[in-house]
Amino acid sequence: MNWDDTPDTTAAERLVGSVADREDQAVEAALRPKDLGEFIGQEKVREQLDLVLRAARARGATADHVLLSGAPGLGKTTLSMIIAAEMGAPIRITSGPAIQHAGDLAAILSSLQEGEVLFLDEIHRMSRPAEEMLYMAMEDFRVDVIVGKGPGATAIPLELPPFTLVGATTRAGLLPPPLRDRFGFTAHMEFYEPAELERVVHRSAQLLDVEIEADGAAEIAGRSRGTPRIANRLLRRVRDYAQVKADGMITRDIAAAALAVYEVDARGLDRLDRAVLTALLKLFGGGPVGLSTLAVAVGEERETVEEVAEPFLVREGLLARTPRGRVATPAAWAHLGLTPPGSPGAGNGQQDLFGA
């Protein structure tokens, strides 16, 4: 229900990946809330943003520029659309990687209508020349268009109508301070609590005309990694299972059986997550082990392990990054039902570790 798009094909291929694929994008369009009252979760952000928008409407002015940061799938794109709807303004959607030249940005800015909302996803990936042009556009609603080359080049100032820029980023630390400081309102999107995700699942089930019991929604929410987009994706897969294997009603047992088929366990870990933990525990005794070595052990690229699997494992307290390498936590041993070396009942040495 509250999700965003980030270009990461590796993560998009996973059932528990937080990046939207084509199917997600099509479903999200129908499930997205239309105003702040329908938006579930992010209570502080909603309250603060509501004040910003109400004050702007009362003054008859455009809203301040807004910066939304947080992991993919938490609601940045949805909030940008809600901002436009609340202000009664059209919205233009683009992304940082699509703006590689200052001319690309100038073309977009010069075609904006007064009060229009420009949503710039992954704003930290915009090219530096375009970024510097954006400074003046945000502050003075003006851009300088360079005509000609060399000594004969001239700068022609182009006045812009007042507009609202909504920037979204998954890596706020990569934004340069001059750009970050030009946003009048900044907000960080937090991961969702299970109770909030249950509300997301119930709302989406109603819109999708899916019958679901409270314990079924709780089972899906508990495996959704704190992300509404993942909750809705799991709901659709569980719906398919319920229609084929049962009477269409989603109960806790049906949800658990369906997600077992898709290899999503009770904590939301999938095949890749468990492969990383299993290699770390069984092959390397819980670490420390280097990232490259761990990636080779699971047959994946280094970037896949570091950017796709590790963030959730670290957030769940199952894996720690140390100067010496990756280390499994006691919770990782417990989750896989293994006994750490040196613990009572554990064998000694590599022979026991490999089960030989």
Phi, psi and chi 1 to 4 in degrees:
 res  aa     phi    psi   chi1   chi2   chi3   chi4
   1 MET       -  -50.4 -177.6 -178.1   65.0      -
   2 ASN  -109.6   98.7  -49.2  -34.1      -      -
   3 TRP  -145.6  170.1  -25.9  -86.1      -      -
   4 ASP  -135.9  174.9  -42.3  -66.8      -      -
   5 ASP  -115.5  132.2  -55.8  -30.3      -      -
   6 THR  -137.6  129.6  -55.0      -      -      -
   7 PRO   -74.0   98.5   25.5  -31.4      -      -
   8 ASP  -150.1   95.1 -175.0  -27.0      -      -
   9 THR   -67.3  -31.8   54.8      -      -      -
  10 THR   -64.0  -49.1  -56.9      -      -      -
  11 ALA   -66.9  -32.6      -      -      -      -
  12 ALA   -65.3  -25.0      -      -      -      -
  13 GLU   -77.5  -13.2  -65.4  169.5   -4.1      -
  14 ARG   -90.0  143.7  -53.2  171.4   71.5 -150.7
  15 LEU   -63.9  -33.4 -172.6   61.2      -      -
  16 VAL  -101.5   16.7  -68.9      -      -      -
  17 GLY   -73.6  144.1      -      -      -      -
  18 SER   -91.5    7.6   54.4      -      -      -
  19 VAL   -97.4  140.2  177.3      -      -      -
  20 ALA   -80.2  128.9      -      -      -      -
  21 ASP   -95.7 -174.2   56.4   20.1      -      -
  22 ARG   -61.5  -40.6  -70.4 -177.1  180.0  -85.8
  23 GLU   -63.7  -43.3 -178.4 -175.5    6.0      -
  24 ASP   -59.6  -45.3  -71.5  -30.6      -      -
  25 GLN   -60.6  -39.1  -66.9  170.2    8.7      -
  26 ALA   -67.7  -42.5      -      -      -      -
  27 VAL   -72.2  -39.2  175.1      -      -      -
  28 GLU   -59.3  -35.7  -74.1  171.1    7.2      -
  29 ALA   -58.8  -34.6      -      -      -      -
  30 ALA   -84.3  -27.2      -      -      -      -
  31 LEU   -94.6  -16.1  -62.7 -177.3      -      -
  32 ARG   -61.6  136.5  -84.3 -164.5  172.2  107.7
  33 PRO   -67.3  151.9   22.8  -32.1      -      -
  34 LYS   -98.8  -16.1  -57.5  -60.5 -173.8  -69.8
  35 ASP  -147.5  172.6   55.0   52.7      -      -
  36 LEU   -64.3  -28.5  -74.5  173.9      -      -
  37 GLY   -65.8  -30.3      -      -      -      -
  38 GLU   -85.8  -18.7  -69.5 -175.7   32.2      -
  39 PHE   -71.3  126.3 -168.5   93.5      -      -
  40 ILE   -96.6  137.9  -64.1  173.1      -      -
  41 GLY    82.8 -175.8      -      -      -      -
  42 GLN    52.5   52.1  -48.6  -65.0  -18.4      -
  43 GLU   -58.6  -47.9  -60.1  -66.9  -21.7      -
  44 LYS   -63.5  -43.2  -75.9  -65.9 -176.7 -176.1
  45 VAL   -62.6  -43.6  173.9      -      -      -
  46 ARG   -62.8  -43.1  -73.7 -164.4  -63.0  118.0
  47 GLU   -63.7  -45.9  179.7 -178.0   -1.9      -
  48 GLN   -66.5  -43.4  -65.3  166.5   -3.9      -
  49 LEU   -66.4  -35.0 -172.1   57.0      -      -
  50 ASP   -61.7  -40.8 -176.3   50.0      -      -
  51 LEU   -64.5  -42.9  -70.5  174.1      -      -
  52 VAL   -60.8  -45.7  170.2      -      -      -
  53 LEU   -71.7  -40.3  -60.8  180.0      -      -
  54 ARG   -63.3  -41.9  -74.2 -168.6 -179.4 -164.7
  55 ALA   -64.9  -40.5      -      -      -      -
  56 ALA   -64.1  -41.7      -      -      -      -
  57 ARG   -65.0  -39.1  -70.0 -161.7  -57.6  -91.7
  58 ALA   -64.6  -34.4      -      -      -      -
  59 ARG   -81.9  -12.4  -65.8 -168.2  -57.4  -92.6
  60 GLY    70.3   28.9      -      -      -      -
  61 ALA  -117.2  167.1      -      -      -      -
  62 THR   -73.0  152.2   57.7      -      -      -
  63 ALA   -71.7  154.4      -      -      -      -
  64 ASP   -60.7  157.1  -75.8  -15.8      -      -
  65 HIS   -64.1  142.7  -57.5  -56.5      -      -
  66 VAL  -122.7  133.2  175.6      -      -      -
  67 LEU  -115.2  122.5  177.0   64.0      -      -
  68 LEU  -114.5  125.4  -57.1  172.2      -      -
  69 SER  -122.7  157.9   64.4      -      -      -
  70 GLY   146.1  171.3      -      -      -      -
  71 ALA   -66.3  159.6      -      -      -      -
  72 PRO   -61.5  146.7  -20.5   31.6      -      -
  73 GLY    88.7    7.8      -      -      -      -
  74 LEU   -99.4  -11.7  -63.2 -179.0      -      -
  75 GLY   127.1   15.4      -      -      -      -
  76 LYS   -68.4  -46.2  -61.2 -173.2  -68.7  -64.2
  77 THR   -63.9  -41.5  -59.4      -      -      -
  78 THR   -61.2  -43.7  -61.3      -      -      -
  79 LEU   -64.7  -35.0  -84.0 -178.5      -      -
  80 SER   -63.3  -39.8   72.6      -      -      -
  81 MET   -68.5  -35.3  -66.0 -177.9  175.3      -
  82 ILE   -67.8  -38.7  -72.7  175.7      -      -
  83 ILE   -58.2  -46.2  -70.0  171.3      -      -
  84 ALA   -62.6  -43.0      -      -      -      -
  85 ALA   -64.9  -42.4      -      -      -      -
  86 GLU   -66.1  -31.8  -64.7  -86.4   -3.1      -
  87 MET   -89.3   -3.2  -64.3  -59.1  -64.1      -
  88 GLY    63.5   37.2      -      -      -      -
  89 ALA  -123.1  153.4      -      -      -      -
  90 PRO   -71.3  163.3   25.1  -32.2      -      -
  91 ILE  -127.6  139.0 -176.1  170.0      -      -
  92 ARG  -113.6  129.6 -173.0   86.9   54.5   92.0
  93 ILE  -115.9  128.9  -61.7  177.0      -      -
  94 THR  -148.8 -173.4 -174.0      -      -      -
  95 SER  -142.4  157.9   65.4      -      -      -
  96 GLY   -56.2  -48.0      -      -      -      -
  97 PRO   -60.9  -22.7  -24.6   34.0      -      -
  98 ALA   -79.6  -12.7      -      -      -      -
  99 ILE  -108.2   91.9  -58.7  175.5      -      -
 100 GLN   -99.3  -13.6  -67.1  -57.2  -49.3      -
 101 HIS  -134.9  153.5  -52.9  -77.3      -      -
 102 ALA   -60.5  -32.6      -      -      -      -
 103 GLY   -63.4  -33.2      -      -      -      -
 104 ASP   -61.6  -45.3  -60.8  -26.8      -      -
 105 LEU   -68.3  -39.9 -179.4   61.7      -      -
 106 ALA   -60.6  -38.8      -      -      -      -
 107 ALA   -64.3  -39.6      -      -      -      -
 108 ILE   -69.0  -47.9  -65.4  172.8      -      -
 109 LEU   -64.0  -39.8  -66.6  174.3      -      -
 110 SER   -69.7  -16.3   62.0      -      -      -
 111 SER  -100.2    2.4   64.3      -      -      -
 112 LEU   -71.5  147.5  -68.4  175.5      -      -
 113 GLN   -91.3  162.0  -55.4  174.0   27.6      -
 114 GLU   -62.7  130.5 -176.5  172.5   -7.4      -
 115 GLY    82.4   -4.1      -      -      -      -
 116 GLU   -64.9  149.2 -170.4  167.3   -3.0      -
 117 VAL   -99.0  125.4  173.7      -      -      -
 118 LEU  -106.2  114.0  172.9   62.1      -      -
 119 PHE   -96.8  119.5  176.1   60.7      -      -
 120 LEU  -116.1   98.3 -171.2   50.5      -      -
 121 ASP   -79.0  150.0 -162.5   11.8      -      -
 122 GLU    48.7   52.2  -68.1  -59.2  -71.6      -
 123 ILE   -62.9  -24.4 -170.1  172.3      -      -
 124 HIS   -70.7  -11.7   64.3  -87.1      -      -
 125 ARG   -98.1   10.0  -62.8  177.0   61.7 -172.9
 126 MET   -73.9  150.5 -172.5  169.3   49.2      -
 127 SER   -67.5  153.5   69.1      -      -      -
 128 ARG   -62.2  -44.7 -178.6   53.6   59.3   89.7
 129 PRO   -59.0  -40.7  -25.0   35.8      -      -
 130 ALA   -66.9  -37.7      -      -      -      -
 131 GLU   -60.8  -43.4 -175.5  179.6  -80.4      -
 132 GLU   -68.2  -33.5  -67.3  174.2   -7.9      -
 133 MET   -66.3  -34.0  174.7  179.7  -77.0      -
 134 LEU   -66.4  -29.6 -166.8   57.1      -      -
 135 TYR   -54.3  -53.1  -64.2  163.3      -      -
 136 MET   -68.0  -36.7 -174.6  178.9  -63.7      -
 137 ALA   -64.0  -40.5      -      -      -      -
 138 MET   -70.7  -38.4  -66.5  174.3   66.4      -
 139 GLU   -87.1  -44.7 -160.8  162.4   41.2      -
 140 ASP  -113.3   -0.6  -58.9  -33.7      -      -
 141 PHE    51.5   52.9  -62.2  109.7      -      -
 142 ARG  -154.3  144.9 -179.7  173.6   70.0   89.2
 143 VAL  -132.7  150.9  -66.1      -      -      -
 144 ASP  -102.8  117.2  -69.6  -26.3      -      -
 145 VAL   -94.5  122.5  179.2      -      -      -
 146 ILE   -85.2  125.0  -53.8  -61.1      -      -
 147 VAL  -114.1  128.5  177.3      -      -      -
 148 GLY    89.0  179.3      -      -      -      -
 149 LYS  -135.7  158.5  -64.7 -177.5  178.6 -179.9
 150 GLY    68.4 -151.3      -      -      -      -
 151 PRO   -61.9  -25.5  -22.1   33.4      -      -
 152 GLY   -86.8    1.4      -      -      -      -
 153 ALA   -69.4  141.0      -      -      -      -
 154 THR  -129.6  150.4   58.2      -      -      -
 155 ALA  -102.2  121.5      -      -      -      -
 156 ILE  -105.4  116.3  -59.8  176.6      -      -
 157 PRO   -70.9  135.3   24.4  -31.6      -      -
 158 LEU  -122.3  116.2  177.3   64.3      -      -
 159 GLU   -75.3  139.8  -62.0  -63.4  -33.6      -
 160 LEU  -113.7  148.2  -57.0  175.1      -      -
 161 PRO   -71.7  151.1   26.7  -34.3      -      -
 162 PRO   -56.8  134.3  -23.6   33.9      -      -
 163 PHE  -143.6  168.1   68.4   95.1      -      -
 164 THR  -114.9  121.9  -63.4      -      -      -
 165 LEU   -93.9  126.8  174.0   67.2      -      -
 166 VAL  -112.2  109.5  179.6      -      -      -
 167 GLY   -98.7  140.6      -      -      -      -
 168 ALA  -125.6  138.8      -      -      -      -
 169 THR  -148.8  144.4  177.7      -      -      -
 170 THR   -94.0   -6.3   55.4      -      -      -
 171 ARG  -139.7   76.8  -51.6  179.9   76.4  176.3
 172 ALA   -61.1  -28.2      -      -      -      -
 173 GLY   -65.3  -17.7      -      -      -      -
 174 LEU   -86.1   -7.8  -63.8 -177.9      -      -
 175 LEU   -76.9  131.7  -75.6  178.3      -      -
 176 PRO   -68.2  144.9   22.4  -31.5      -      -
 177 PRO   -52.9  -40.4  -28.0   35.6      -      -
 178 PRO   -60.2  -32.8  -24.7   35.3      -      -
 179 LEU   -77.2  -44.8  177.7   57.3      -      -
 180 ARG   -60.6  -37.9 -169.3  165.8   52.7 -116.3
 181 ASP   -71.6  -15.1  -67.0  -15.2      -      -
 182 ARG   -85.4   -4.1  -78.2  171.4  167.5   78.1
 183 PHE   -86.7  129.8  -73.7   95.9      -      -
 184 GLY   -75.7  -24.1      -      -      -      -
 185 PHE  -140.6  126.8  173.6   73.5      -      -
 186 THR  -122.2  144.8   62.2      -      -      -
 187 ALA  -145.9  144.5      -      -      -      -
 188 HIS  -110.6  127.7 -179.7   71.5      -      -
 189 MET   -87.4  123.6  -48.7  -71.3  -77.6      -
 190 GLU   -91.9  158.1  -57.9  -72.6  -10.9      -
 191 PHE   -66.8  152.0  -73.9   98.8      -      -
 192 TYR   -84.9  148.9  -79.4   58.3      -      -
 193 GLU   -80.1  154.5  -64.4  -63.4  -32.5      -
 194 PRO   -53.6  -39.5  -28.4   35.8      -      -
 195 ALA   -62.9  -37.4      -      -      -      -
 196 GLU   -68.9  -39.3  -66.1  172.9  -33.7      -
 197 LEU   -66.9  -31.7  -72.1  175.5      -      -
 198 GLU   -61.4  -40.9  -74.1 -176.5   45.1      -
 199 ARG   -64.8  -38.7  -67.2  169.1   56.6 -162.2
 200 VAL   -61.0  -46.5  170.1      -      -      -
 201 VAL   -63.5  -43.9  172.1      -      -      -
 202 HIS   -62.3  -43.6  -83.6  -64.6      -      -
 203 ARG   -64.2  -44.9  179.2 -178.2 -178.7  -83.4
 204 SER   -66.1  -38.7  -62.2      -      -      -
 205 ALA   -61.7  -39.0      -      -      -      -
 206 GLN   -65.3  -43.1 -175.9  176.9   13.7      -
 207 LEU   -69.0  -30.7  -67.2  174.0      -      -
 208 LEU   -88.6    0.6  -66.8  172.0      -      -
 209 ASP    59.3   49.1 -163.8   23.8      -      -
 210 VAL  -113.6  131.0  175.5      -      -      -
 211 GLU   -83.1  127.5  -66.8 -175.9   88.4      -
 212 ILE  -144.4  136.8 -173.2  168.2      -      -
 213 GLU   -87.8  162.0  -65.3 -176.6   -6.1      -
 214 ALA   -59.7  -40.9      -      -      -      -
 215 ASP   -71.5  -27.3   56.1    0.5      -      -
 216 GLY   -68.2  -41.9      -      -      -      -
 217 ALA   -64.3  -38.6      -      -      -      -
 218 ALA   -64.6  -38.5      -      -      -      -
 219 GLU   -64.5  -42.9 -173.1   69.9   20.4      -
 220 ILE   -66.5  -44.8  -66.1  172.4      -      -
 221 ALA   -60.9  -38.7      -      -      -      -
 222 GLY   -67.2  -17.9      -      -      -      -
 223 ARG  -108.3   13.2  -55.7 -171.9 -171.4 -151.4
 224 SER   -97.6    8.0  -62.0      -      -      -
 225 ARG    57.5   29.9  -58.0  162.1   77.3  110.4
 226 GLY    71.7   17.5      -      -      -      -
 227 THR  -127.2  120.7  -52.9      -      -      -
 228 PRO   -58.4  -38.2  -27.4   36.1      -      -
 229 ARG   -60.1  -42.1  175.5  179.8  -66.2  147.8
 230 ILE   -66.9  -39.5  -64.0  175.5      -      -
 231 ALA   -58.2  -43.2      -      -      -      -
 232 ASN   -71.0  -35.1  -76.6  -77.8      -      -
 233 ARG   -66.7  -42.8 -172.5 -177.5  -60.8  145.6
 234 LEU   -65.1  -38.2  -64.5 -176.8      -      -
 235 LEU   -58.2  -43.0  171.1   63.6      -      -
 236 ARG   -66.1  -37.6  -61.1 -159.8  -54.0  -86.2
 237 ARG   -71.3  -38.3  -61.1  -69.2   73.8   79.9
 238 VAL   -67.1  -37.5  172.9      -      -      -
 239 ARG   -58.0  -44.9  171.7 -161.2   60.5 -174.2
 240 ASP   -59.1  -44.9  -63.5  -17.2      -      -
 241 TYR   -63.0  -43.8 -178.3   93.6      -      -
 242 ALA   -64.4  -36.0      -      -      -      -
 243 GLN   -71.0  -34.0  -70.6  175.6  -14.0      -
 244 VAL   -88.3  -41.7  174.0      -      -      -
 245 LYS  -100.1  -13.8  -60.7  -74.5 -171.4  178.0
 246 ALA  -138.1 -156.0      -      -      -      -
 247 ASP   -96.0   11.9   58.3    0.5      -      -
 248 GLY    95.8  -16.6      -      -      -      -
 249 MET   -82.2  131.8  169.3   67.9   74.4      -
 250 ILE   -94.9  113.0  -62.5  176.9      -      -
 251 THR  -110.6  177.5   64.1      -      -      -
 252 ARG   -61.7  -43.7 -179.6 -177.9  -64.6  -85.0
 253 ASP   -64.8  -41.3  -69.4  -19.3      -      -
 254 ILE   -64.9  -43.5  -69.5  -64.5      -      -
 255 ALA   -62.5  -43.3      -      -      -      -
 256 ALA   -65.1  -41.8      -      -      -      -
 257 ALA   -66.1  -40.9      -      -      -      -
 258 ALA   -64.7  -44.7      -      -      -      -
 259 LEU   -73.0  -23.9  -65.1  175.9      -      -
 260 ALA   -66.4  -36.9      -      -      -      -
 261 VAL   -62.1  -38.8  170.1      -      -      -
 262 TYR   -88.6    7.2  -69.2  106.1      -      -
 263 GLU    61.9   37.7  -60.7 -176.9  -77.5      -
 264 VAL  -108.6  114.8  178.4      -      -      -
 265 ASP   -85.3 -173.3   69.3   18.5      -      -
 266 ALA   -64.8  -22.7      -      -      -      -
 267 ARG  -100.7    3.8  -68.3 -173.1   70.8  161.3
 268 GLY    91.8    5.4      -      -      -      -
 269 LEU   -77.2  140.3  -83.4   66.5      -      -
 270 ASP  -109.4 -167.3   68.6   -7.4      -      -
 271 ARG   -58.0  -44.4 -179.4 -154.9   60.3   79.6
 272 LEU   -64.9  -44.5  175.6   59.9      -      -
 273 ASP   -58.9  -47.2  -59.6  -40.5      -      -
 274 ARG   -68.7  -33.0  -71.5 -166.9  -60.3  -84.1
 275 ALA   -63.5  -40.9      -      -      -      -
 276 VAL   -64.1  -47.0  170.0      -      -      -
 277 LEU   -65.6  -42.5  -74.2 -174.8      -      -
 278 THR   -62.3  -43.7  -59.8      -      -      -
 279 ALA   -63.9  -42.7      -      -      -      -
 280 LEU   -62.7  -39.5 -178.4   57.1      -      -
 281 LEU   -81.3  -49.8  -59.0 -177.9      -      -
 282 LYS   -81.6  -36.1  -69.3 -171.2  174.0 -178.0
 283 LEU   -90.2  -30.1  -61.0 -178.0      -      -
 284 PHE  -122.7   15.7  -54.9  106.5      -      -
 285 GLY    61.1   24.4      -      -      -      -
 286 GLY    93.6   -0.5      -      -      -      -
 287 GLY    92.4 -176.2      -      -      -      -
 288 PRO   -74.7  147.5   27.1  -33.4      -      -
 289 VAL  -143.1  144.4   61.6      -      -      -
 290 GLY   -68.6  153.1      -      -      -      -
 291 LEU   -61.7  -44.3  175.9   61.5      -      -
 292 SER   -62.5  -41.7  -63.0      -      -      -
 293 THR   -64.1  -42.1  -56.3      -      -      -
 294 LEU   -64.3  -39.3 -174.2   58.4      -      -
 295 ALA   -64.5  -41.7      -      -      -      -
 296 VAL   -62.7  -38.3  170.3      -      -      -
 297 ALA   -64.7  -31.0      -      -      -      -
 298 VAL   -99.6    0.6  -62.6      -      -      -
 299 GLY    71.3   32.5      -      -      -      -
 300 GLU  -125.7  164.8  -64.3  -75.2   -6.0      -
 301 GLU   -71.1  151.4  -64.5  -67.1  -29.5      -
 302 ARG   -55.7  -43.7  172.3 -167.6  172.3  103.0
 303 GLU   -64.1  -34.2  -68.6   75.9   13.6      -
 304 THR   -64.8  -44.7  -59.6      -      -      -
 305 VAL   -65.4  -43.8  174.0      -      -      -
 306 GLU   -71.7  -40.2 -177.1  176.6   25.4      -
 307 GLU   -99.0  -22.3  -61.2  174.7    9.8      -
 308 VAL  -103.2  -48.4  177.2      -      -      -
 309 ALA   -89.4  -45.0      -      -      -      -
 310 GLU   -61.2  -43.8  -84.8 -166.7   -3.4      -
 311 PRO   -54.0  -43.4  -28.5   36.9      -      -
 312 PHE   -71.7  -39.4  178.7   68.4      -      -
 313 LEU   -62.5  -39.5  -64.3  176.6      -      -
 314 VAL   -67.6  -44.4  170.7      -      -      -
 315 ARG   -63.2  -32.1 -177.1  161.6   61.8   87.3
 316 GLU   -82.2   -2.9  -76.1  -68.8  -68.8      -
 317 GLY    74.0   25.6      -      -      -      -
 318 LEU   -98.9  -17.0  -60.2  172.8      -      -
 319 LEU  -146.2  145.0 -178.8  145.9      -      -
 320 ALA  -126.4  141.3      -      -      -      -
 321 ARG   -95.6  125.1  -66.4  170.5  170.7  170.4
 322 THR  -127.1  164.4   72.4      -      -      -
 323 PRO   -58.2  -25.3  -25.6   34.8      -      -
 324 ARG   -89.6  -11.9  -62.5  178.9   58.0 -161.3
 325 GLY   138.5 -169.9      -      -      -      -
 326 ARG   -82.8  138.0  -86.4   51.8  178.2  175.7
 327 VAL  -130.9  134.6  177.8      -      -      -
 328 ALA   -79.8  145.8      -      -      -      -
 329 THR   -94.4  166.3   65.6      -      -      -
 330 PRO   -56.1  -32.2  -28.1   35.8      -      -
 331 ALA   -64.6  -31.3      -      -      -      -
 332 ALA   -67.6  -43.5      -      -      -      -
 333 TRP   -60.4  -43.6  -68.3   93.8      -      -
 334 ALA   -66.3  -39.2      -      -      -      -
 335 HIS   -64.5  -37.3 -176.7   67.7      -      -
 336 LEU   -90.7    2.9  -66.6 -172.5      -      -
 337 GLY    69.1   31.8      -      -      -      -
 338 LEU  -112.1  158.7  -59.5  173.7      -      -
 339 THR  -106.4  125.8  -56.3      -      -      -
 340 PRO   -61.4  145.7  -18.8   30.5      -      -
 341 PRO   -58.2  137.8  -21.8   31.9      -      -
 342 GLY    91.4  -10.2      -      -      -      -
 343 SER   -82.3  157.4  -60.1      -      -      -
 344 PRO   -56.4  128.2  -24.5   33.4      -      -
 345 GLY    93.9   -9.5      -      -      -      -
 346 ALA   -88.7  148.6      -      -      -      -
 347 GLY   -76.1  170.2      -      -      -      -
 348 ASN  -108.4  133.1  -63.8  -41.2      -      -
 349 GLY    91.3  174.9      -      -      -      -
 350 GLN   -67.2  -28.9  -71.0  -74.4   93.7      -
 351 GLN   -61.9  -46.2 -176.1  174.8    2.5      -
 352 ASP   -68.1  -35.9  -68.3  -48.8      -      -
 353 LEU   -61.2  -37.0 -172.1   62.6      -      -
 354 PHE   -90.4    1.9  -77.0   91.1      -      -
 355 GLY    72.7   21.1      -      -      -      -
 356 ALA   -87.2      -      -      -      -      -
